[in-house]
């Protein structure tokens, strides 16, 4: 009667380094396949974003230095000879543009999506980076964005650094 050594122990002993590499690759591939993927596609109600949106005007607001509330100022494309736009694609990518120049591109990761059933208005918040969000509402052929902190991607008409927020109105092209 001979010595009985289980086959798996022989394989592990003889090919320890090779087996370790194979096992590592298996776990790495499993993690990649089984990891949850974030879906950025604009599906369902979010398809309302798909298309090109042209800037029509903005409202900048800042506190009245005299303590009298809030002062607001409107600006139109003709005032600054600029044209801003947003383009949302079905695959979830969006582009923020100044004329033909892309000033920001990203996949739309929604932090907030709140439909208001009766009015077909959708409130949204898209993560631009960990500190900045593109927030607003969309209804019909209109998108209104609210910017409360820099970077301000759309019209900035604040030469003195006093404006604290901007409201931007876009219409579907």
C-alpha positions in Angstrom: 0.0 0.0 0.0 1.5 3.3 -1.0 1.3 6.8 0.5 -1.9 8.6 -0.5 -1.6 12.3 -1.0 -4.6 14.2 -2.2 -4.2 15.5 -5.8 -5.0 19.1 -4.9 -2.2 19.2 -2.3 0.2 18.0 -4.9 -0.9 20.6 -7.4 -0.7 23.3 -4.8 2.7 22.2 -3.6 4.2 21.8 -7.1 2.6 24.9 -8.7 2.1 27.2 -5.7 3.0 30.4 -7.5 1.1 29.6 -10.7 -2.0 28.6 -8.7 -1.8 31.8 -6.6 -1.7 33.9 -9.8 -4.6 32.0 -11.3 -6.6 32.4 -8.1 -5.8 36.1 -7.9 -6.9 36.6 -11.5 -10.1 34.7 -10.9 -11.0 36.9 -7.9 -10.1 40.1 -9.8 -12.2 39.1 -12.8 -15.1 38.1 -10.5 -15.0 41.4 -8.7 -15.1 43.3 -12.0 -18.0 41.3 -13.4 -20.0 41.2 -10.2 -19.4 44.8 -9.2 -22.4 47.0 -9.5 -22.2 49.3 -12.6 -23.6 52.7 -12.5 -26.0 53.2 -15.4 -25.8 56.8 -16.7 -28.1 56.3 -19.7 -31.0 58.7 -19.9 -33.9 56.3 -19.7 -37.5 56.5 -18.6 -38.5 60.0 -17.5 -34.9 61.2 -17.9 -35.2 60.9 -21.7 -36.8 64.4 -21.5 -33.2 65.7 -21.3 -32.0 64.2 -24.6 -31.3 67.0 -27.1 -29.8 70.4 -27.4 -30.7 73.3 -25.1 -29.9 76.9 -26.0 -29.4 79.6 -23.3 -32.0 82.4 -23.5 -31.2 84.5 -20.4 -29.9 84.4 -16.8 -30.6 86.1 -13.6 -27.8 86.9 -11.1 -28.6 87.7 -7.5 -26.6 89.1 -4.6 -27.4 90.5 -1.2 -28.1 94.2 -1.1 -25.1 95.8 0.6 -27.5 98.3 2.2 -29.4 95.5 3.9 -32.5 95.9 1.7 -32.9 92.3 0.6 -31.7 90.8 -2.7 -30.7 92.6 -5.9 -31.1 90.8 -9.2 -29.9 91.5 -12.6 -30.9 89.9 -15.9 -28.6 89.2 -18.8 -29.3 88.0 -22.4 -27.1 86.6 -25.1 -27.2 89.9 -27.0 -25.8 91.7 -23.8 -22.6 89.8 -23.8 -22.4 88.5 -27.4 -22.2 84.9 -26.2 -24.2 81.7 -26.7 -24.2 79.0 -24.1 -25.8 75.6 -24.6 -26.2 72.1 -23.1 -26.3 68.9 -25.0 -27.6 65.7 -23.5 -27.1 62.4 -25.2 -29.0 59.1 -24.8 -25.9 57.4 -23.5 -26.0 59.8 -20.5 -23.2 62.0 -21.6 -23.8 65.8 -21.4 -21.8 68.7 -22.7 -21.8 72.3 -21.4 -20.8 74.6 -24.2 -19.7 78.2 -24.6 -20.3 78.7 -28.3 -18.6 75.8 -30.0 -16.2 75.3 -27.1 -17.0 72.5 -24.7 -16.4 73.9 -21.2 -17.4 70.7 -19.4 -18.3 67.1 -20.3 -19.4 64.3 -18.1 -21.7 61.4 -17.7 -25.0 62.5 -16.0 -25.0 61.1 -12.5 -28.2 62.1 -10.9 -28.0 62.8 -7.2 -31.7 63.8 -7.2 -34.6 63.2 -9.6 -38.0 64.3 -8.3 -40.9 64.2 -10.7 -43.9 66.3 -9.8 -46.7 64.1 -11.2 -49.4 66.6 -11.8 -47.4 69.3 -13.5 -44.9 67.2 -15.5 -42.1 69.1 -13.9 -38.9 67.2 -12.9 -36.5 68.6 -10.3 -33.0 67.3 -10.7 -29.4 67.5 -9.3 -26.6 66.2 -11.4 -23.2 65.7 -9.8 -20.5 67.6 -11.7 -17.8 66.8 -9.1 -17.8 66.0 -5.4 -18.3 69.7 -4.5 -20.5 71.0 -7.4 -23.9 70.0 -8.7 -26.0 71.2 -11.7 -29.4 71.7 -10.1 -32.7 72.8 -11.6 -35.9 71.7 -13.1 -37.1 70.7 -16.5 -40.6 71.0 -17.9 -41.8 70.9 -21.5 -39.1 72.5 -23.7 -37.5 74.5 -20.8 -34.6 73.8 -18.5 -33.9 76.1 -15.6 -30.6 75.6 -13.8 -29.6 77.1 -10.4 -25.9 77.7 -9.6 -25.2 78.6 -6.0 -21.4 78.2 -6.0 -18.5 78.3 -8.4 -17.5 77.1 -10.8 -20.2 79.0 -12.7 -20.3 77.3 -16.1 -22.8 79.7 -17.6 -23.0 83.5 -18.0 -21.1 85.2 -15.2 -21.6 89.0 -15.2 -20.1 89.6 -11.8 -17.1 91.9 -12.0 -16.9 92.6 -8.3 -17.4 89.1 -6.9 -20.7 89.9 -5.2 -23.1 87.7 -7.0 -24.1 84.7 -4.9 -26.3 82.8 -7.4 -27.4 82.5 -11.0 -30.6 81.2 -12.5 -30.1 80.2 -16.2 -33.0 79.5 -18.6 -32.5 77.2 -21.6 -35.0 76.2 -24.3 -34.9 73.1 -26.5 -33.5 73.7 -30.0 
